[in-house]
Amino acid sequence: MSTSDARTYVVEGMTCGHCRLSVTEEVAAVSGVEAVDADITTGRLTVRGEDIDDTAVREAVAEAGYRLAA
Ligand SMILES: [Cu+2]
C-alpha cells in the first residue's frame, strides 16, 4: 500500500522563476518525494510523496538558499 500524501509549506524569499526552480530541484531530491510545486506569488510549496521528512524538506529549502516560514 502506498502512503503517498501531500504536504504544504511556505517558503520565504522566492521572488522569481529562478528561485522557484532552485527550491523545486533541491526538494525534489529529498528521499520519498515524488512531486514538488512551488508558487512564487504566495510562497506556497506543495510536496507529494511517501513518508516525507519535514526536516529534510527544511534542509533542502535551506540548501537552495531560502527558508521555510515558522
Ligand atoms: Cu529569484
N, CA, C, O and the ligand as a Tripos MOL2 file, in Angstrom:
@<TRIPOS>MOLECULE
protein
  281   279    71     0     0
PROTEIN
NO_CHARGES

@<TRIPOS>ATOM
      1 N           0.8300   -1.1990    0.0000 N.3       1 MET1
      2 CA          0.0000    0.0000    0.0000 C.3       1 MET1
      3 C           0.8720    1.2600    0.0000 C.2       1 MET1
      4 O           1.8380    1.3800    0.7540 O.2       1 MET1
      5 N           0.5010    2.1600   -0.8480 N.am      2 SER2
      6 CA          1.1990    3.4320   -0.8820 C.3       2 SER2
      7 C           0.7020    4.3320    0.2400 C.2       2 SER2
      8 O          -0.4860    4.3460    0.5650 O.2       2 SER2
      9 N           1.6030    5.0620    0.8100 N.am      3 THR3
     10 CA          1.2250    6.0330    1.8310 C.3       3 THR3
     11 C           1.4840    7.4450    1.3100 C.2       3 THR3
     12 O           1.7260    8.3790    2.0740 O.2       3 THR3
     13 N           1.4240    7.5670   -0.0190 N.am      4 SER4
     14 CA          1.6960    8.8580   -0.6390 C.3       4 SER4
     15 C           0.7250    9.9220   -0.1300 C.2       4 SER4
     16 O          -0.4810    9.6910   -0.0410 O.2       4 SER4
     17 N           1.2650   11.0690    0.1960 N.am      5 ASP5
     18 CA          0.4060   12.1760    0.6090 C.3       5 ASP5
     19 C           1.0420   13.4920    0.1840 C.2       5 ASP5
     20 O           2.1470   13.5210   -0.3570 O.2       5 ASP5
     21 N           0.3270   14.5720    0.4380 N.am      6 ALA6
     22 CA          0.8100   15.8930    0.0480 C.3       6 ALA6
     23 C           0.9290   16.7640    1.2860 C.2       6 ALA6
     24 O           0.0680   16.7430    2.1650 O.2       6 ALA6
     25 N           1.9950   17.5190    1.3380 N.am      7 ARG7
     26 CA          2.1920   18.4630    2.4410 C.3       7 ARG7
     27 C           2.4500   19.8310    1.8470 C.2       7 ARG7
     28 O           2.9890   19.9750    0.7500 O.2       7 ARG7
     29 N           2.0490   20.8230    2.6070 N.am      8 THR8
     30 CA          2.2230   22.1990    2.1450 C.3       8 THR8
     31 C           3.0720   22.9750    3.1390 C.2       8 THR8
     32 O           2.8860   22.8770    4.3520 O.2       8 THR8
     33 N           4.0020   23.7410    2.6040 N.am      9 TYR9
     34 CA          4.8820   24.5860    3.4150 C.3       9 TYR9
     35 C           4.8310   25.9890    2.8250 C.2       9 TYR9
     36 O           4.2820   26.1960    1.7420 O.2       9 TYR9
     37 N           5.3980   26.9390    3.5330 N.am     10 VAL10
     38 CA          5.5280   28.2880    2.9840 C.3      10 VAL10
     39 C           7.0030   28.6620    3.0010 C.2      10 VAL10
     40 O           7.6630   28.6280    4.0400 O.2      10 VAL10
     41 N           7.5040   29.0240    1.8140 N.am     11 VAL11
     42 CA          8.9110   29.3960    1.6690 C.3      11 VAL11
     43 C           9.0240   30.9110    1.6260 C.2      11 VAL11
     44 O           8.2790   31.5840    0.9130 O.2      11 VAL11
     45 N           9.9600   31.4350    2.3930 N.am     12 GLU12
     46 CA         10.2080   32.8790    2.3960 C.3      12 GLU12
     47 C          11.3100   33.2160    1.4000 C.2      12 GLU12
     48 O          12.3070   32.5010    1.3000 O.2      12 GLU12
     49 N          11.1240   34.3030    0.6690 N.am     13 GLY13
     50 CA         12.2050   34.8510   -0.1400 C.3      13 GLY13
     51 C          12.2330   34.4920   -1.6080 C.2      13 GLY13
     52 O          13.1010   34.9730   -2.3360 O.2      13 GLY13
     53 N          11.3010   33.6550   -2.0720 N.am     14 MET14
     54 CA         11.2950   33.3350   -3.5040 C.3      14 MET14
     55 C          10.6860   34.5140   -4.2580 C.2      14 MET14
     56 O           9.5820   34.9560   -3.9390 O.2      14 MET14
     57 N          11.4030   35.0190   -5.2540 N.am     15 THR15
     58 CA         10.9130   36.1950   -5.9700 C.3      15 THR15
     59 C          10.8010   36.0100   -7.4740 C.2      15 THR15
     60 O          10.1760   36.8330   -8.1430 O.2      15 THR15
     61 N          11.3810   34.9660   -8.0190 N.am     16 CYS16
     62 CA         11.3380   34.8200   -9.4740 C.3      16 CYS16
     63 C          11.4050   33.3510   -9.8750 C.2      16 CYS16
     64 O          11.4870   32.4630   -9.0260 O.2      16 CYS16
     65 N          11.3680   33.1160  -11.1660 N.am     17 GLY17
     66 CA         11.3870   31.7500  -11.6700 C.3      17 GLY17
     67 C          12.6410   30.9850  -11.3030 C.2      17 GLY17
     68 O          12.6090   29.7640  -11.1530 O.2      17 GLY17
     69 N          13.7550   31.7060  -11.1570 N.am     18 HIS18
     70 CA         14.9920   31.0280  -10.7730 C.3      18 HIS18
     71 C          14.9160   30.5220   -9.3400 C.2      18 HIS18
     72 O          15.3610   29.4140   -9.0400 O.2      18 HIS18
     73 N          14.3530   31.3340   -8.4600 N.am     19 CYS19
     74 CA         14.1400   30.9260   -7.0650 C.3      19 CYS19
     75 C          13.2840   29.6480   -7.0430 C.2      19 CYS19
     76 O          13.5970   28.6700   -6.3630 O.2      19 CYS19
     77 N          12.2120   29.7030   -7.8030 N.am     20 ARG20
     78 CA         11.2630   28.5950   -7.8570 C.3      20 ARG20
     79 C          11.9670   27.3180   -8.3270 C.2      20 ARG20
     80 O          11.7610   26.2400   -7.7680 O.2      20 ARG20
     81 N          12.7880   27.4550   -9.3470 N.am     21 LEU21
     82 CA         13.4980   26.2960   -9.8930 C.3      21 LEU21
     83 C          14.4960   25.7410   -8.8830 C.2      21 LEU21
     84 O          14.6070   24.5260   -8.7160 O.2      21 LEU21
     85 N          15.2190   26.6270   -8.2120 N.am     22 SER22
     86 CA         16.2140   26.1920   -7.2310 C.3      22 SER22
     87 C          15.5570   25.3900   -6.1180 C.2      22 SER22
     88 O          16.0300   24.3110   -5.7610 O.2      22 SER22
     89 N          14.4670   25.9170   -5.5690 N.am     23 VAL23
     90 CA         13.7640   25.2510   -4.4780 C.3      23 VAL23
     91 C          13.1830   23.9210   -4.9660 C.2      23 VAL23
     92 O          13.2930   22.8990   -4.2900 O.2      23 VAL23
     93 N          12.5700   23.9530   -6.1400 N.am     24 THR24
     94 CA         11.9480   22.7440   -6.6790 C.3      24 THR24
     95 C          12.9780   21.6360   -6.8710 C.2      24 THR24
     96 O          12.7270   20.4820   -6.5240 O.2      24 THR24
     97 N          14.1290   21.9870   -7.4220 N.am     25 GLU25
     98 CA         15.1630   20.9770   -7.6750 C.3      25 GLU25
     99 C          15.7010   20.3790   -6.3870 C.2      25 GLU25
    100 O          15.8800   19.1660   -6.2870 O.2      25 GLU25
    101 N          15.9600   21.2340   -5.3950 N.am     26 GLU26
    102 CA         16.5060   20.7300   -4.1300 C.3      26 GLU26
    103 C          15.4990   19.8380   -3.4130 C.2      26 GLU26
    104 O          15.8580   18.7670   -2.9210 O.2      26 GLU26
    105 N          14.2590   20.2650   -3.3520 N.am     27 VAL27
    106 CA         13.2390   19.4950   -2.6280 C.3      27 VAL27
    107 C          12.9150   18.1960   -3.3730 C.2      27 VAL27
    108 O          12.6230   17.1750   -2.7510 O.2      27 VAL27
    109 N          12.9690   18.2410   -4.7000 N.am     28 ALA28
    110 CA         12.7000   17.0380   -5.4910 C.3      28 ALA28
    111 C          13.7160   15.9350   -5.1950 C.2      28 ALA28
    112 O          13.4350   14.7540   -5.4000 O.2      28 ALA28
    113 N          14.8970   16.3250   -4.7140 N.am     29 ALA29
    114 CA         15.9600   15.3540   -4.4320 C.3      29 ALA29
    115 C          15.8020   14.7000   -3.0520 C.2      29 ALA29
    116 O          16.5370   13.7680   -2.7240 O.2      29 ALA29
    117 N          14.8560   15.1780   -2.2480 N.am     30 VAL30
    118 CA         14.6390   14.6090   -0.9130 C.3      30 VAL30
    119 C          14.0420   13.2090   -1.0400 C.2      30 VAL30
    120 O          13.1820   12.9640   -1.8860 O.2      30 VAL30
    121 N          14.5030   12.3060   -0.1990 N.am     31 SER31
    122 CA         14.0320   10.9170   -0.2090 C.3      31 SER31
    123 C          12.5150   10.8240   -0.0890 C.2      31 SER31
    124 O          11.9170   11.4440    0.7910 O.2      31 SER31
    125 N          11.8940   10.0470   -0.9770 N.am     32 GLY32
    126 CA         10.4560    9.8180   -0.9190 C.3      32 GLY32
    127 C           9.6160   10.8170   -1.6830 C.2      32 GLY32
    128 O           8.4310   10.5860   -1.9240 O.2      32 GLY32
    129 N          10.2300   11.9380   -2.0690 N.am     33 VAL33
    130 CA          9.4690   12.9820   -2.7590 C.3      33 VAL33
    131 C           9.2130   12.5780   -4.2110 C.2      33 VAL33
    132 O          10.1280   12.1840   -4.9330 O.2      33 VAL33
    133 N           7.9540   12.6860   -4.6180 N.am     34 GLU34
    134 CA          7.5550   12.3110   -5.9820 C.3      34 GLU34
    135 C           7.2440   13.5230   -6.8430 C.2      34 GLU34
    136 O           7.4670   13.4960   -8.0540 O.2      34 GLU34
    137 N           6.7320   14.5840   -6.2350 N.am     35 ALA35
    138 CA          6.3780   15.7790   -6.9990 C.3      35 ALA35
    139 C           6.4790   17.0120   -6.1150 C.2      35 ALA35
    140 O           6.1780   16.9720   -4.9220 O.2      35 ALA35
    141 N           6.9080   18.1040   -6.7260 N.am     36 VAL36
    142 CA          7.0630   19.3640   -5.9980 C.3      36 VAL36
    143 C           6.4510   20.4790   -6.8240 C.2      36 VAL36
    144 O           6.6440   20.5430   -8.0380 O.2      36 VAL36
    145 N           5.7120   21.3540   -6.1610 N.am     37 ASP37
    146 CA          5.2150   22.5330   -6.8570 C.3      37 ASP37
    147 C           5.4270   23.7390   -5.9650 C.2      37 ASP37
    148 O           5.0340   23.7370   -4.7990 O.2      37 ASP37
    149 N           6.0500   24.7660   -6.5150 N.am     38 ALA38
    150 CA          6.2890   25.9890   -5.7580 C.3      38 ALA38
    151 C           5.6120   27.1540   -6.4630 C.2      38 ALA38
    152 O           5.6760   27.2750   -7.6860 O.2      38 ALA38
    153 N           4.9610   28.0120   -5.6790 N.am     39 ASP39
    154 CA          4.2660   29.1890   -6.2170 C.3      39 ASP39
    155 C           4.9660   30.4280   -5.6790 C.2      39 ASP39
    156 O           4.9260   30.7000   -4.4790 O.2      39 ASP39
    157 N           5.6060   31.1780   -6.5690 N.am     40 ILE40
    158 CA          6.3870   32.3210   -6.0810 C.3      40 ILE40
    159 C           5.5170   33.4800   -5.6200 C.2      40 ILE40
    160 O           5.9840   34.3450   -4.8780 O.2      40 ILE40
    161 N           4.2750   33.5100   -6.0430 N.am     41 THR41
    162 CA          3.3890   34.5920   -5.6210 C.3      41 THR41
    163 C           3.0310   34.4640   -4.1430 C.2      41 THR41
    164 O           3.0420   35.4460   -3.4010 O.2      41 THR41
    165 N           2.7180   33.2500   -3.7330 N.am     42 THR42
    166 CA          2.2990   33.0160   -2.3530 C.3      42 THR42
    167 C           3.4060   32.4110   -1.4910 C.2      42 THR42
    168 O           3.3220   32.4360   -0.2630 O.2      42 THR42
    169 N           4.4480   31.8640   -2.1370 N.am     43 GLY43
    170 CA          5.4950   31.1630   -1.4030 C.3      43 GLY43
    171 C           5.1040   29.7420   -1.0470 C.2      43 GLY43
    172 O           5.8570   29.0230   -0.3910 O.2      43 GLY43
    173 N           3.9370   29.3500   -1.4810 N.am     44 ARG44
    174 CA          3.4380   28.0280   -1.1210 C.3      44 ARG44
    175 C           4.2330   26.9240   -1.8310 C.2      44 ARG44
    176 O           4.4530   26.9660   -3.0410 O.2      44 ARG44
    177 N           4.6480   25.9500   -1.0440 N.am     45 LEU45
    178 CA          5.4120   24.8210   -1.5630 C.3      45 LEU45
    179 C           4.6160   23.5530   -1.2720 C.2      45 LEU45
    180 O           4.3670   23.2190   -0.1130 O.2      45 LEU45
    181 N           4.2230   22.8560   -2.3200 N.am     46 THR46
    182 CA          3.4610   21.6250   -2.1560 C.3      46 THR46
    183 C           4.3680   20.4540   -2.5110 C.2      46 THR46
    184 O           4.9640   20.4170   -3.5870 O.2      46 THR46
    185 N           4.4630   19.5020   -1.5930 N.am     47 VAL47
    186 CA          5.3440   18.3520   -1.7750 C.3      47 VAL47
    187 C           4.5050   17.0860   -1.6720 C.2      47 VAL47
    188 O           3.7940   16.8760   -0.6890 O.2      47 VAL47
    189 N           4.5950   16.2530   -2.6920 N.am     48 ARG48
    190 CA          3.8930   14.9760   -2.6650 C.3      48 ARG48
    191 C           4.8990   13.8440   -2.6280 C.2      48 ARG48
    192 O           5.9520   13.9040   -3.2620 O.2      48 ARG48
    193 N           4.5570   12.8090   -1.8700 N.am     49 GLY49
    194 CA          5.4560   11.6630   -1.8130 C.3      49 GLY49
    195 C           5.1110   10.7560   -0.6540 C.2      49 GLY49
    196 O           4.0440   10.8690   -0.0510 O.2      49 GLY49
    197 N           6.0300    9.8520   -0.3520 N.am     50 GLU50
    198 CA          5.8110    8.8930    0.7190 C.3      50 GLU50
    199 C           6.7610    9.1610    1.8770 C.2      50 GLU50
    200 O           7.9570    9.3760    1.6840 O.2      50 GLU50
    201 N           6.2050    9.1460    3.0800 N.am     51 ASP51
    202 CA          6.9970    9.3090    4.2970 C.3      51 ASP51
    203 C           7.9420   10.5100    4.2150 C.2      51 ASP51
    204 O           9.1400   10.3970    4.4720 O.2      51 ASP51
    205 N           7.3880   11.6300    3.8600 N.am     52 ILE52
    206 CA          8.2010   12.8380    3.7130 C.3      52 ILE52
    207 C           8.6810   13.3220    5.0800 C.2      52 ILE52
    208 O           7.9140   13.4150    6.0390 O.2      52 ILE52
    209 N           9.9660   13.6240    5.1330 N.am     53 ASP53
    210 CA         10.5940   14.0950    6.3680 C.3      53 ASP53
    211 C          10.6230   15.6290    6.3400 C.2      53 ASP53
    212 O          11.3190   16.2330    5.5250 O.2      53 ASP53
    213 N           9.8580   16.2410    7.2430 N.am     54 ASP54
    214 CA          9.7910   17.7100    7.2790 C.3      54 ASP54
    215 C          11.1660   18.3510    7.4540 C.2      54 ASP54
    216 O          11.4580   19.3980    6.8770 O.2      54 ASP54
    217 N          11.9960   17.7060    8.2560 N.am     55 THR55
    218 CA         13.3390   18.2530    8.4960 C.3      55 THR55
    219 C          14.1600   18.2290    7.2110 C.2      55 THR55
    220 O          14.8990   19.1710    6.9220 O.2      55 THR55
    221 N          14.0290   17.1550    6.4460 N.am     56 ALA56
    222 CA         14.7660   17.0440    5.1800 C.3      56 ALA56
    223 C          14.2860   18.0950    4.1890 C.2      56 ALA56
    224 O          15.0840   18.6590    3.4410 O.2      56 ALA56
    225 N          12.9790   18.3600    4.1830 N.am     57 VAL57
    226 CA         12.4410   19.3970    3.2950 C.3      57 VAL57
    227 C          12.9970   20.7560    3.7080 C.2      57 VAL57
    228 O          13.4240   21.5490    2.8700 O.2      57 VAL57
    229 N          12.9840   21.0090    5.0170 N.am     58 ARG58
    230 CA         13.5020   22.2850    5.5270 C.3      58 ARG58
    231 C          14.9700   22.4720    5.1340 C.2      58 ARG58
    232 O          15.3830   23.5540    4.7160 O.2      58 ARG58
    233 N          15.7460   21.3980    5.2770 N.am     59 GLU59
    234 CA         17.1730   21.4590    4.9360 C.3      59 GLU59
    235 C          17.3800   21.6670    3.4390 C.2      59 GLU59
    236 O          18.2930   22.3830    3.0280 O.2      59 GLU59
    237 N          16.5310   21.0390    2.6260 N.am     60 ALA60
    238 CA         16.6450   21.1910    1.1700 C.3      60 ALA60
    239 C          16.3410   22.6280    0.7610 C.2      60 ALA60
    240 O          17.0070   23.1900   -0.1080 O.2      60 ALA60
    241 N          15.3340   23.2140    1.3920 N.am     61 VAL61
    242 CA         14.9840   24.6110    1.1060 C.3      61 VAL61
    243 C          16.1550   25.5160    1.5040 C.2      61 VAL61
    244 O          16.4940   26.4570    0.7870 O.2      61 VAL61
    245 N          16.7630   25.2200    2.6500 N.am     62 ALA62
    246 CA         17.9170   25.9960    3.1070 C.3      62 ALA62
    247 C          19.0900   25.8330    2.1400 C.2      62 ALA62
    248 O          19.8250   26.7810    1.8640 O.2      62 ALA62
    249 N          19.2470   24.6200    1.6360 N.am     63 GLU63
    250 CA         20.3330   24.3380    0.6850 C.3      63 GLU63
    251 C          20.1720   25.1890   -0.5800 C.2      63 GLU63
    252 O          21.1520   25.6280   -1.1830 O.2      63 GLU63
    253 N          18.9270   25.4070   -0.9580 N.am     64 ALA64
    254 CA         18.6460   26.2290   -2.1450 C.3      64 ALA64
    255 C          18.8410   27.7230   -1.8550 C.2      64 ALA64
    256 O          18.8900   28.5380   -2.7760 O.2      64 ALA64
    257 N          18.9520   28.0740   -0.5620 N.am     65 GLY65
    258 CA         19.1880   29.4680   -0.1960 C.3      65 GLY65
    259 C          17.9780   30.1990    0.3490 C.2      65 GLY65
    260 O          17.9670   31.4270    0.4330 O.2      65 GLY65
    261 N          16.9430   29.4270    0.7230 N.am     66 TYR66
    262 CA         15.7110   30.0330    1.2320 C.3      66 TYR66
    263 C          15.3580   29.3810    2.5620 C.2      66 TYR66
    264 O          16.0660   28.4910    3.0340 O.2      66 TYR66
    265 N          14.2650   29.8260    3.1570 N.am     67 ARG67
    266 CA         13.8610   29.2100    4.4130 C.3      67 ARG67
    267 C          12.3450   29.0720    4.4790 C.2      67 ARG67
    268 O          11.5950   29.8020    3.8310 O.2      67 ARG67
    269 N          11.9310   28.1070    5.2910 N.am     68 LEU68
    270 CA         10.5010   27.9260    5.4970 C.3      68 LEU68
    271 C          10.0260   28.9230    6.5450 C.2      68 LEU68
    272 O          10.7360   29.2100    7.5090 O.2      68 LEU68
    273 N           8.8260   29.4460    6.3500 N.am     69 ALA69
    274 CA          8.2130   30.3040    7.3560 C.3      69 ALA69
    275 C           7.9370   29.4230    8.5810 C.2      69 ALA69
    276 O           7.6500   28.2340    8.4390 O.2      69 ALA69
    277 N           8.0240   29.9980    9.7650 N.am     70 ALA70
    278 CA          7.8800   29.2330   11.0020 C.3      70 ALA70
    279 C           6.5170   28.5510   11.0740 C.2      70 ALA70
    280 O           6.2220   27.8620   12.0510 O.2      70 ALA70
    281 CU         14.7700   34.5710   -7.8570 Cu       71 CU71
@<TRIPOS>BOND
     1     1     2 1
     2     2     3 1
     3     3     4 2
     4     3     5 am
     5     5     6 1
     6     6     7 1
     7     7     8 2
     8     7     9 am
     9     9    10 1
    10    10    11 1
    11    11    12 2
    12    11    13 am
    13    13    14 1
    14    14    15 1
    15    15    16 2
    16    15    17 am
    17    17    18 1
    18    18    19 1
    19    19    20 2
    20    19    21 am
    21    21    22 1
    22    22    23 1
    23    23    24 2
    24    23    25 am
    25    25    26 1
    26    26    27 1
    27    27    28 2
    28    27    29 am
    29    29    30 1
    30    30    31 1
    31    31    32 2
    32    31    33 am
    33    33    34 1
    34    34    35 1
    35    35    36 2
    36    35    37 am
    37    37    38 1
    38    38    39 1
    39    39    40 2
    40    39    41 am
    41    41    42 1
    42    42    43 1
    43    43    44 2
    44    43    45 am
    45    45    46 1
    46    46    47 1
    47    47    48 2
    48    47    49 am
    49    49    50 1
    50    50    51 1
    51    51    52 2
    52    51    53 am
    53    53    54 1
    54    54    55 1
    55    55    56 2
    56    55    57 am
    57    57    58 1
    58    58    59 1
    59    59    60 2
    60    59    61 am
    61    61    62 1
    62    62    63 1
    63    63    64 2
    64    63    65 am
    65    65    66 1
    66    66    67 1
    67    67    68 2
    68    67    69 am
    69    69    70 1
    70    70    71 1
    71    71    72 2
    72    71    73 am
    73    73    74 1
    74    74    75 1
    75    75    76 2
    76    75    77 am
    77    77    78 1
    78    78    79 1
    79    79    80 2
    80    79    81 am
    81    81    82 1
    82    82    83 1
    83    83    84 2
    84    83    85 am
    85    85    86 1
    86    86    87 1
    87    87    88 2
    88    87    89 am
    89    89    90 1
    90    90    91 1
    91    91    92 2
    92    91    93 am
    93    93    94 1
    94    94    95 1
    95    95    96 2
    96    95    97 am
    97    97    98 1
    98    98    99 1
    99    99   100 2
   100    99   101 am
   101   101   102 1
   102   102   103 1
   103   103   104 2
   104   103   105 am
   105   105   106 1
   106   106   107 1
   107   107   108 2
   108   107   109 am
   109   109   110 1
   110   110   111 1
   111   111   112 2
   112   111   113 am
   113   113   114 1
   114   114   115 1
   115   115   116 2
   116   115   117 am
   117   117   118 1
   118   118   119 1
   119   119   120 2
   120   119   121 am
   121   121   122 1
   122   122   123 1
   123   123   124 2
   124   123   125 am
   125   125   126 1
   126   126   127 1
   127   127   128 2
   128   127   129 am
   129   129   130 1
   130   130   131 1
   131   131   132 2
   132   131   133 am
   133   133   134 1
   134   134   135 1
   135   135   136 2
   136   135   137 am
   137   137   138 1
   138   138   139 1
   139   139   140 2
   140   139   141 am
   141   141   142 1
   142   142   143 1
   143   143   144 2
   144   143   145 am
   145   145   146 1
   146   146   147 1
   147   147   148 2
   148   147   149 am
   149   149   150 1
   150   150   151 1
   151   151   152 2
   152   151   153 am
   153   153   154 1
   154   154   155 1
   155   155   156 2
   156   155   157 am
   157   157   158 1
   158   158   159 1
   159   159   160 2
   160   159   161 am
   161   161   162 1
   162   162   163 1
   163   163   164 2
   164   163   165 am
   165   165   166 1
   166   166   167 1
   167   167   168 2
   168   167   169 am
   169   169   170 1
   170   170   171 1
   171   171   172 2
   172   171   173 am
   173   173   174 1
   174   174   175 1
   175   175   176 2
   176   175   177 am
   177   177   178 1
   178   178   179 1
   179   179   180 2
   180   179   181 am
   181   181   182 1
   182   182   183 1
   183   183   184 2
   184   183   185 am
   185   185   186 1
   186   186   187 1
   187   187   188 2
   188   187   189 am
   189   189   190 1
   190   190   191 1
   191   191   192 2
   192   191   193 am
   193   193   194 1
   194   194   195 1
   195   195   196 2
   196   195   197 am
   197   197   198 1
   198   198   199 1
   199   199   200 2
   200   199   201 am
   201   201   202 1
   202   202   203 1
   203   203   204 2
   204   203   205 am
   205   205   206 1
   206   206   207 1
   207   207   208 2
   208   207   209 am
   209   209   210 1
   210   210   211 1
   211   211   212 2
   212   211   213 am
   213   213   214 1
   214   214   215 1
   215   215   216 2
   216   215   217 am
   217   217   218 1
   218   218   219 1
   219   219   220 2
   220   219   221 am
   221   221   222 1
   222   222   223 1
   223   223   224 2
   224   223   225 am
   225   225   226 1
   226   226   227 1
   227   227   228 2
   228   227   229 am
   229   229   230 1
   230   230   231 1
   231   231   232 2
   232   231   233 am
   233   233   234 1
   234   234   235 1
   235   235   236 2
   236   235   237 am
   237   237   238 1
   238   238   239 1
   239   239   240 2
   240   239   241 am
   241   241   242 1
   242   242   243 1
   243   243   244 2
   244   243   245 am
   245   245   246 1
   246   246   247 1
   247   247   248 2
   248   247   249 am
   249   249   250 1
   250   250   251 1
   251   251   252 2
   252   251   253 am
   253   253   254 1
   254   254   255 1
   255   255   256 2
   256   255   257 am
   257   257   258 1
   258   258   259 1
   259   259   260 2
   260   259   261 am
   261   261   262 1
   262   262   263 1
   263   263   264 2
   264   263   265 am
   265   265   266 1
   266   266   267 1
   267   267   268 2
   268   267   269 am
   269   269   270 1
   270   270   271 1
   271   271   272 2
   272   271   273 am
   273   273   274 1
   274   274   275 1
   275   275   276 2
   276   275   277 am
   277   277   278 1
   278   278   279 1
   279   279   280 2
@<TRIPOS>SUBSTRUCTURE
     1 MET1         2 RESIDUE 1 A MET
     2 SER2         6 RESIDUE 1 A SER
     3 THR3        10 RESIDUE 1 A THR
     4 SER4        14 RESIDUE 1 A SER
     5 ASP5        18 RESIDUE 1 A ASP
     6 ALA6        22 RESIDUE 1 A ALA
     7 ARG7        26 RESIDUE 1 A ARG
     8 THR8        30 RESIDUE 1 A THR
     9 TYR9        34 RESIDUE 1 A TYR
    10 VAL10       38 RESIDUE 1 A VAL
    11 VAL11       42 RESIDUE 1 A VAL
    12 GLU12       46 RESIDUE 1 A GLU
    13 GLY13       50 RESIDUE 1 A GLY
    14 MET14       54 RESIDUE 1 A MET
    15 THR15       58 RESIDUE 1 A THR
    16 CYS16       62 RESIDUE 1 A CYS
    17 GLY17       66 RESIDUE 1 A GLY
    18 HIS18       70 RESIDUE 1 A HIS
    19 CYS19       74 RESIDUE 1 A CYS
    20 ARG20       78 RESIDUE 1 A ARG
    21 LEU21       82 RESIDUE 1 A LEU
    22 SER22       86 RESIDUE 1 A SER
    23 VAL23       90 RESIDUE 1 A VAL
    24 THR24       94 RESIDUE 1 A THR
    25 GLU25       98 RESIDUE 1 A GLU
    26 GLU26      102 RESIDUE 1 A GLU
    27 VAL27      106 RESIDUE 1 A VAL
    28 ALA28      110 RESIDUE 1 A ALA
    29 ALA29      114 RESIDUE 1 A ALA
    30 VAL30      118 RESIDUE 1 A VAL
    31 SER31      122 RESIDUE 1 A SER
    32 GLY32      126 RESIDUE 1 A GLY
    33 VAL33      130 RESIDUE 1 A VAL
    34 GLU34      134 RESIDUE 1 A GLU
    35 ALA35      138 RESIDUE 1 A ALA
    36 VAL36      142 RESIDUE 1 A VAL
    37 ASP37      146 RESIDUE 1 A ASP
    38 ALA38      150 RESIDUE 1 A ALA
    39 ASP39      154 RESIDUE 1 A ASP
    40 ILE40      158 RESIDUE 1 A ILE
    41 THR41      162 RESIDUE 1 A THR
    42 THR42      166 RESIDUE 1 A THR
    43 GLY43      170 RESIDUE 1 A GLY
    44 ARG44      174 RESIDUE 1 A ARG
    45 LEU45      178 RESIDUE 1 A LEU
    46 THR46      182 RESIDUE 1 A THR
    47 VAL47      186 RESIDUE 1 A VAL
    48 ARG48      190 RESIDUE 1 A ARG
    49 GLY49      194 RESIDUE 1 A GLY
    50 GLU50      198 RESIDUE 1 A GLU
    51 ASP51      202 RESIDUE 1 A ASP
    52 ILE52      206 RESIDUE 1 A ILE
    53 ASP53      210 RESIDUE 1 A ASP
    54 ASP54      214 RESIDUE 1 A ASP
    55 THR55      218 RESIDUE 1 A THR
    56 ALA56      222 RESIDUE 1 A ALA
    57 VAL57      226 RESIDUE 1 A VAL
    58 ARG58      230 RESIDUE 1 A ARG
    59 GLU59      234 RESIDUE 1 A GLU
    60 ALA60      238 RESIDUE 1 A ALA
    61 VAL61      242 RESIDUE 1 A VAL
    62 ALA62      246 RESIDUE 1 A ALA
    63 GLU63      250 RESIDUE 1 A GLU
    64 ALA64      254 RESIDUE 1 A ALA
    65 GLY65      258 RESIDUE 1 A GLY
    66 TYR66      262 RESIDUE 1 A TYR
    67 ARG67      266 RESIDUE 1 A ARG
    68 LEU68      270 RESIDUE 1 A LEU
    69 ALA69      274 RESIDUE 1 A ALA
    70 ALA70      278 RESIDUE 1 A ALA
    71 CU71       281 GROUP 0 **** ****
